[in-house]
Every structure is written in C-alpha cells, then in structure tokens.
C-alpha cells in the first residue's frame, strides 16, 4: 500500500478525458484509404483503441486481409499523424473536470495512462487546464509493451506509489480494460466509444462521468478513501 494508505486513480485519455477517438478514427481511415486502398470500418478501430500504433497497424491489416510492406507501414503512420494534426480539436468528455476535482478532493493521486504519445497527452491536459491535477502521465512511447499488456497500468501505479489493489482504472475500450485487469486493478468502463456489450471485462460499466461521480461518492462513504478498491 502507498504511504499512509493513499489510493490512486489511473485514467485513459481518449474517451475518458477527451473525446479524441473521433479524430483518430477519421485519421486511420484516411491513411489506410490513401496508402493501402482499403476502407476500414469505424468499429474495427474503436475495438483496438489504446494499442501502440505499430501493433495497431498490423492488427488492422490482418482484419482487412491485406499485406503491408515496411515502407507502407511507415507511410501509414506518417500519414495518420499528419492528418490527425490537421483535423484535431480539443473536446473534453462532458463531466471530466468535475470527476477530476472530486477525485482530488477525496485525496487520490491521479495518473493519465494513454495509448497516445506522451507529448500529445501533455498538450491535451495543458490546453484543458487540468495538467496540475495529474501526478503522473504515461504515453505509449514510454512502455515496451502497450495495452492490452499490464505494463502501462503497472507503470502508472508505480509512478503514483500505490499498489495495484489501491489503484482504480477508468477506461473505455477493451485493450485498456484488459491491461487494467492484467495489472490486478479494479476497472470502471465508460460507454463513450462502445456500448456495454464490448466492455464486459470491466468490473463496472457506466454511461457518464456523472455516474462515475456517484459511484466514487458511494464507495468513499463505505471505505473512507482507504485500502483496496471495492465497488458498491
């Protein structure tokens, strides 16, 4: 347990903090269309949210039944990043500021654990004006094995100085949920990108940040914000 029993909360970025997946989807569709000549259905991208980008490309290529050269994979990545930078605009998920404020009031250390690069995450948090609420930020370029491996959330908990049992994860996609569970953490999933049928590996599935805040208050009333996370 962390010193004095302090708890942590680790949050994914896209779909939990910002509504960025819409731009990732459009960017990946654009790059696969331009480089490989295929139209990737949005669902296939949403289901693999959080993957490191090289792993994501190989998985989508397999789903679409295409073979890509190393040069094509490099060009896909370059094209995706360029188009994303062109179309992206910051769009916070409704209620996220209130959730972060409540978590800090309840005494929890906060980590952002994202499948995006660290620089992208830092920029988004800074532009939202919430960077000061986070004790740690971890991007996909800082881990060897990305989601769904346990490493990203293990790294996030270690940065906060809390054990897995004392770290709650807030996610919205299957790879992130699998990463959290592999790390031994309780996971709450938001239905921001996918409906509940795709999120059943989480310990609890909710619709909005307002529901998350209600859940946090109910849990705090039982636990006092100490010890292992046990959702009511």
C-alpha positions, 0 to 999 in steps of 0.5 A: 500500500502507498504511504499512509494508505493513499489510493490512486486513480489511473485514467485513459485519455481518449474517451475518458478525458477527451473525446479524441477517438473521433479524430483518430478514427477519421485519421486511420481511415484516411491513411489506410484509404490513401496508402493501402486502398482499403476502407476500414470500418469505424468499429474495427478501430474503436475495438483496438483503441489504446494499442501502440500504433505499430501493433495497431497497424498490423492488427488492422491489416490482418482484419482487412486481409491485406499485406503491408510492406515496411515502407507502407507501414511507415507511410501509414503512420506518417500519414495518420499523424499528419492528418490527425494534426490537421483535423484535431480539436480539443473536446473534453468528455462532458463531466471530466473536470468535475470527476477530476476535482472530486477525485482530488478532493477525496485525496487520490493521486491521479495518473493519465495512462494513454495509448497516445504519445506522451507529448500529445497527452501533455498538450491535451491536459495543458490546453484543458487546464487540468495538467496540475491535477495529474501526478503522473502521465504515461504515453505509449512511447514510454512502455515496451509493451502497450495495452492490452499488456499490464505494463502501462497500468503497472507503470502508472501505479508505480509512478503514483506509489500505490499498489495495484489493489489501491489503484482504480482504472477508468477506461473505455475500450477493451485493450485498456480494460484488459491491461487494467485487469492484467495489472490486478486493478479494479476497472470502471468502463465508460460507454463513450466509444462502445456500448456495454456489450464490448466492455464486459471485462470491466468490473463496472460499466457506466454511461457518464462521468456523472455516474462515475461521480456517484459511484466514487461518492458511494464507495468513499462513504463505505471505505473512507478513501482507504485500502483496496478498491471495492465497488458498491 
